[in-house]
Amino acid sequence: DCRLADEIHHSPVENLERLDIALINEAETSLDVAAYILTDRPVIDALILAKERGVTLRVLLDPSQKSDFARLAPLEEEIRLKKKGPIMHLKAYVVDGERLRTGSANLTASGLKQQDNDRLVISVPSVVAAFRDDFERMWGKGVPIAGRDPETLHREPSTGFVRRGPKKKPPMRGTGGESGIREETPEKGHRSKAIRPR
């Protein structure tokens, strides 16, 4: 059997929220979550219940997005924000160190129930280990949110995109363009014909 994924599901034809809640509820020892954004209330409630039943929980979020930090308040000791830089665009978590949930579906109501998304559950050890290594790297550099004002957390410096240099101005008429041919600037009162690139 060469299958990579144990499960593959798609929204909106399937309710991915219910599937995520069921998987989170199966956690017995640990949950490591890396989410671009986390606002889905039933999923957040499932994470809170996991903590209450003794599951070791770690949640890493991207600071450029406005996750529901007010509802996540009971988990503030378990949450870190990714260090500023390029965005962390993952929608993934590992259950008990053995099963990886990943895919395109954000942990939001629209991402799990309305948009066209996929959701995979993978238990291939090498794949799970690769995610866990990456999570440890990001978690080690993450910024704890405990004790901070939830209303200001999403106002962290933008991490959305790598800043590029200033845009180049288009070449001025008469100084040569993409053709590489320089057109002399005409004297006042005279017109010159445009030179087309060959």
C-alpha distance (Angstrom), angle and dihedral (degrees) to the residues before:
residue distance angle dihedral
D1 . . .
C2 3.83 . .
R3 3.79 98.1 .
L4 3.77 114.1 137.1
A5 3.80 98.2 -165.6
D6 3.79 125.6 52.5
E7 3.81 89.9 -159.2
I8 3.80 135.5 18.6
H9 3.79 120.0 -174.6
H10 3.79 134.4 171.6
S11 3.77 135.3 -152.5
P12 2.96 142.0 -113.6
V13 3.82 89.9 25.2
E14 3.81 86.9 54.0
N15 3.79 128.9 38.0
L16 3.80 102.3 -119.7
E17 3.80 91.9 -177.7
R18 3.80 91.1 67.9
L19 3.79 91.0 48.1
D20 3.81 92.5 50.8
I21 3.80 92.6 48.2
A22 3.80 90.6 50.6
L23 3.80 92.2 49.8
I24 3.82 93.6 46.6
N25 3.80 89.0 49.8
E26 3.81 89.0 57.3
A27 3.81 92.8 60.5
E28 3.80 112.1 115.0
T29 3.81 105.9 169.9
S30 3.82 113.4 9.2
L31 3.78 147.4 5.1
D32 3.80 122.9 -168.1
V33 3.81 111.0 -171.5
A34 3.81 127.2 -170.7
A35 3.79 109.5 -177.2
Y36 3.78 131.5 170.4
I37 3.80 87.2 -152.9
L38 3.80 132.9 -1.3
T39 3.80 118.3 -164.0
D40 3.81 106.4 125.0
R41 3.79 104.2 119.4
P42 3.83 99.6 -153.2
V43 3.82 90.1 49.6
I44 3.81 91.2 48.9
D45 3.81 89.9 48.6
A46 3.82 89.9 51.0
L47 3.81 89.7 53.1
I48 3.80 91.0 49.8
L49 3.81 90.4 50.8
A50 3.81 89.6 49.2
K51 3.79 90.0 56.2
E52 3.79 91.3 47.3
R53 3.80 91.9 55.0
G54 3.80 91.2 52.7
V55 3.81 103.7 -94.5
T56 3.82 113.4 150.0
L57 3.79 103.8 -121.0
R58 3.80 132.2 -166.0
V59 3.80 121.8 175.8
L60 3.80 122.6 -171.5
L61 3.82 117.3 -168.8
D62 3.78 135.6 -176.4
P63 3.82 111.7 -112.3
S64 3.80 94.7 -145.3
Q65 3.82 91.1 70.1
K66 3.80 129.3 71.2
S67 3.78 102.4 -123.2
D68 3.81 117.6 -177.8
F69 3.80 95.7 -92.8
A70 3.80 92.7 164.8
R71 3.80 92.0 60.2
L72 3.81 89.7 40.1
A73 3.83 91.1 56.8
P74 3.84 94.1 108.6
L75 3.82 87.0 59.6
E76 3.79 99.0 46.5
E77 3.80 92.8 116.4
E78 3.81 89.2 55.5
I79 3.82 97.8 47.6
R80 3.78 130.3 89.8
L81 3.79 132.1 173.5
K82 3.76 119.2 -130.1
K83 3.78 113.1 -106.2
K84 3.80 111.7 -96.9
G85 3.78 115.9 -88.1
P86 3.79 131.8 81.9
I87 3.79 112.4 0.4
M88 3.79 123.0 -88.7
H89 3.81 100.5 -130.0
L90 3.81 100.0 177.9
K91 3.80 124.5 131.1
A92 3.77 96.9 -171.6
Y93 3.77 145.7 116.0
V94 3.79 138.1 177.7
V95 3.80 121.4 -134.2
D96 3.81 116.7 -147.6
G97 3.80 89.8 -22.0
E98 3.79 90.8 -73.8
R99 3.80 112.4 77.2
L100 3.79 125.5 52.1
R101 3.78 121.6 -155.6
T102 3.80 111.6 -161.8
G103 3.80 141.4 142.5
S104 3.80 138.8 109.4
A105 3.82 99.0 -59.8
N106 3.79 115.5 108.9
L107 3.79 116.6 -144.7
T108 3.79 91.6 -105.5
A109 3.80 130.1 108.2
S110 3.80 92.4 -110.3
G111 3.80 93.6 44.2
L112 3.79 92.8 51.2
K113 3.80 100.5 39.0
Q114 3.80 113.4 16.5
Q115 3.80 112.1 30.4
D116 3.80 127.3 72.4
N117 3.79 101.0 -99.9
D118 3.76 140.7 142.0
R119 3.80 130.9 -135.4
L120 3.79 124.4 -161.8
V121 3.79 132.5 -171.1
I122 3.81 114.1 -157.2
S123 3.80 128.8 -176.0
V124 3.83 99.6 174.7
P125 3.84 101.5 131.8
S126 3.81 96.1 -137.6
V127 3.80 92.3 50.7
V128 3.79 93.4 47.1
A129 3.81 91.0 46.5
A130 3.80 91.7 52.0
F131 3.79 91.3 54.4
R132 3.79 92.2 45.6
D133 3.81 91.2 52.6
D134 3.80 90.7 50.3
F135 3.79 91.3 46.8
E136 3.81 91.8 52.1
R137 3.80 89.9 52.0
M138 3.80 93.2 51.4
W139 3.81 94.2 40.5
G140 3.79 91.5 52.5
K141 3.81 89.8 57.0
G142 3.80 95.3 39.0
V143 3.80 124.9 117.8
P144 3.85 116.3 -123.7
I145 3.80 115.7 -128.2
A146 3.81 98.0 -158.4
G147 3.80 112.1 128.8
R148 3.79 95.2 12.4
D149 3.80 127.7 119.4
P150 3.83 107.5 -95.4
E151 3.80 91.2 -149.4
T152 3.79 92.5 63.0
L153 3.79 101.2 40.9
H154 3.79 94.8 91.4
R155 3.80 89.6 54.5
E156 3.78 92.4 74.3
P157 3.82 114.4 133.6
S158 3.78 109.3 -71.8
T159 3.77 114.8 -87.4
G160 3.75 95.9 175.5
F161 3.75 103.9 107.8
V162 3.76 141.1 6.7
R163 3.78 106.6 -103.1
R164 3.76 113.6 -112.8
G165 3.78 128.7 -153.7
P166 3.81 120.6 -92.7
K167 3.77 116.6 -69.0
K168 3.75 114.6 -96.7
K169 3.77 114.3 -115.7
P170 3.81 114.3 -120.1
P171 3.81 113.0 -103.6
M172 3.77 113.5 -89.1
R173 3.75 116.5 -111.5
G174 3.74 111.3 -91.2
T175 3.81 96.2 25.7
G176 3.77 99.2 85.9
G177 3.79 128.7 -92.0
E178 3.77 135.3 -157.9
S179 3.80 90.8 -39.3
G180 3.77 90.6 65.4
I181 3.83 89.6 -135.4
R182 3.77 115.1 129.2
E183 3.77 116.1 -138.0
E184 3.75 115.9 -156.2
T185 3.77 115.1 -121.7
P186 3.81 107.6 -110.6
E187 3.75 121.3 -121.8
K188 3.77 116.7 -106.6
G189 3.77 112.2 -75.8
H190 3.82 95.0 21.8
R191 3.79 130.7 97.0
S192 3.75 126.5 -144.5
K193 3.77 126.8 -156.2
A194 3.76 118.0 -114.8
I195 3.78 113.8 -109.5
R196 3.79 109.9 -132.3
P197 3.80 119.2 -146.1
R198 3.81 113.4 -110.5
